Amino acid sequence: MNVFLARQPILNKFNKLFGYELLFRDSEKNIYQNEDGDKATIEVIKNSFVNIGIDKVVGGKKAFINFTENILKSDIFMVLPPEVVIIEILEDIEPTDKIIELCKGLKK
């Protein structure tokens, strides 16, 4: 079974590695082919934590994972370790009152 995942380094203001943005890939081509965003997020989580292992993926650094609106509204974040995962909210998510409340809850 082939497992694909891309990671983009995120540096701090001193150019030191802070973490990685984890990105969905479904082949050796290093591109996102506009798949279903919910499926992409679930695959990134599954591949990072189950198939590869988050320690191998980020090596003790932070893992930034894009969340769609549906995934944000789900409770999947409950199984993700907050000391490792930083939730990225996709730019196409409308900041409704519900979304803002969800974000406040996640921050706690």
C-alpha positions as a Markdown table, in Angstrom:
| # | Residue | x | y | z |
|---|---|---|---|---|
| 1 | Met | 0.0 | 0.0 | 0.0 |
| 2 | Asn | 1.4 | 3.4 | -1.0 |
| 3 | Val | 0.8 | 6.3 | 1.4 |
| 4 | Phe | 1.3 | 9.9 | 0.2 |
| 5 | Leu | 1.6 | 13.0 | 2.3 |
| 6 | Ala | 3.4 | 16.3 | 1.7 |
| 7 | Arg | 4.8 | 18.5 | 4.3 |
| 8 | Gln | 5.8 | 22.2 | 4.0 |
| 9 | Pro | 8.2 | 23.6 | 6.6 |
| 10 | Ile | 7.0 | 26.5 | 8.7 |
| 11 | Leu | 9.8 | 28.7 | 10.1 |
| 12 | Asn | 9.8 | 31.1 | 13.0 |
| 13 | Lys | 11.1 | 34.7 | 12.8 |
| 14 | Phe | 14.6 | 33.4 | 13.4 |
| 15 | Asn | 14.4 | 31.0 | 10.5 |
| 16 | Lys | 14.3 | 28.0 | 12.8 |
| 17 | Leu | 11.9 | 25.1 | 12.0 |
| 18 | Phe | 8.7 | 25.5 | 14.0 |
| 19 | Gly | 6.6 | 22.8 | 12.3 |
| 20 | Tyr | 5.1 | 21.5 | 9.1 |
| 21 | Glu | 1.9 | 22.1 | 7.2 |
| 22 | Leu | 0.7 | 18.6 | 6.3 |
| 23 | Leu | -0.8 | 18.4 | 2.9 |
| 24 | Phe | -2.9 | 15.8 | 1.1 |
| 25 | Arg | -1.3 | 14.0 | -1.8 |
| 26 | Asp | -2.7 | 10.9 | -3.6 |
| 27 | Ser | 0.3 | 10.1 | -5.9 |
| 28 | Glu | 3.9 | 10.7 | -6.5 |
| 29 | Lys | 2.9 | 13.9 | -8.3 |
| 30 | Asn | 3.4 | 16.6 | -5.7 |
| 31 | Ile | 0.1 | 18.4 | -6.4 |
| 32 | Tyr | -3.3 | 18.7 | -4.9 |
| 33 | Gln | -5.8 | 17.7 | -7.5 |
| 34 | Asn | -8.8 | 19.5 | -6.1 |
| 35 | Glu | -10.3 | 16.5 | -4.4 |
| 36 | Asp | -13.0 | 16.6 | -1.8 |
| 37 | Gly | -11.6 | 18.8 | 1.0 |
| 38 | Asp | -13.2 | 16.7 | 3.8 |
| 39 | Lys | -11.7 | 13.5 | 2.4 |
| 40 | Ala | -8.3 | 15.2 | 2.0 |
| 41 | Thr | -8.3 | 16.3 | 5.7 |
| 42 | Ile | -9.3 | 12.9 | 6.9 |
| 43 | Glu | -6.6 | 11.3 | 4.7 |
| 44 | Val | -3.9 | 13.7 | 6.1 |
| 45 | Ile | -4.9 | 12.8 | 9.7 |
| 46 | Lys | -5.1 | 9.1 | 8.9 |
| 47 | Asn | -1.8 | 9.0 | 7.1 |
| 48 | Ser | 0.0 | 11.1 | 9.6 |
| 49 | Phe | -1.2 | 9.4 | 12.8 |
| 50 | Val | -2.0 | 5.8 | 11.7 |
| 51 | Asn | -0.1 | 4.9 | 8.6 |
| 52 | Ile | 3.2 | 6.7 | 9.1 |
| 53 | Gly | 3.2 | 8.0 | 12.7 |
| 54 | Ile | 3.1 | 11.6 | 13.7 |
| 55 | Asp | 6.6 | 11.5 | 15.2 |
| 56 | Lys | 8.1 | 10.3 | 11.9 |
| 57 | Val | 6.2 | 13.0 | 10.1 |
| 58 | Val | 7.0 | 16.0 | 12.2 |
| 59 | Gly | 9.8 | 14.9 | 14.4 |
| 60 | Gly | 8.6 | 16.6 | 17.6 |
| 61 | Lys | 7.6 | 19.8 | 15.8 |
| 62 | Lys | 4.0 | 21.1 | 15.3 |
| 63 | Ala | 1.7 | 19.7 | 12.7 |
| 64 | Phe | -0.5 | 22.2 | 10.9 |
| 65 | Ile | -3.6 | 20.6 | 9.4 |
| 66 | Asn | -6.1 | 22.3 | 7.1 |
| 67 | Phe | -9.7 | 21.9 | 8.4 |
| 68 | Thr | -12.7 | 22.3 | 6.1 |
| 69 | Glu | -15.9 | 23.7 | 7.6 |
| 70 | Asn | -17.4 | 20.3 | 7.9 |
| 71 | Ile | -14.4 | 18.9 | 9.7 |
| 72 | Leu | -14.2 | 22.0 | 11.9 |
| 73 | Lys | -17.9 | 21.4 | 12.9 |
| 74 | Ser | -17.2 | 17.7 | 13.7 |
| 75 | Asp | -15.5 | 16.5 | 16.8 |
| 76 | Ile | -12.5 | 14.9 | 15.2 |
| 77 | Phe | -10.2 | 17.4 | 16.9 |
| 78 | Met | -11.0 | 15.6 | 20.2 |
| 79 | Val | -8.7 | 12.7 | 19.1 |
| 80 | Leu | -5.9 | 15.0 | 18.0 |
| 81 | Pro | -3.2 | 15.9 | 20.5 |
| 82 | Pro | -3.3 | 19.7 | 21.0 |
| 83 | Glu | 0.3 | 19.8 | 22.0 |
| 84 | Val | 1.2 | 18.6 | 18.4 |
| 85 | Val | -1.6 | 19.7 | 16.1 |
| 86 | Ile | -2.4 | 23.3 | 15.1 |
| 87 | Ile | -5.7 | 23.6 | 13.2 |
| 88 | Glu | -5.6 | 25.7 | 10.1 |
| 89 | Ile | -8.9 | 27.1 | 9.0 |
| 90 | Leu | -9.3 | 27.2 | 5.2 |
| 91 | Glu | -9.6 | 30.7 | 3.7 |
| 92 | Asp | -12.9 | 29.8 | 2.1 |
| 93 | Ile | -14.7 | 29.3 | 5.4 |
| 94 | Glu | -17.2 | 32.0 | 6.1 |
| 95 | Pro | -16.6 | 33.5 | 9.6 |
| 96 | Thr | -20.2 | 33.0 | 10.9 |
| 97 | Asp | -21.1 | 33.3 | 14.5 |
| 98 | Lys | -21.1 | 29.4 | 14.7 |
| 99 | Ile | -17.6 | 29.2 | 13.3 |
| 100 | Ile | -16.3 | 32.0 | 15.6 |
| 101 | Glu | -17.8 | 30.1 | 18.6 |
| 102 | Leu | -16.2 | 26.9 | 17.4 |
| 103 | Cys | -12.8 | 28.6 | 17.2 |
| 104 | Lys | -13.2 | 30.0 | 20.7 |
| 105 | Gly | -13.9 | 26.5 | 22.0 |
| 106 | Leu | -10.9 | 25.1 | 20.2 |
| 107 | Lys | -8.7 | 27.8 | 21.6 |
| 108 | Lys | -9.7 | 26.7 | 25.2 |
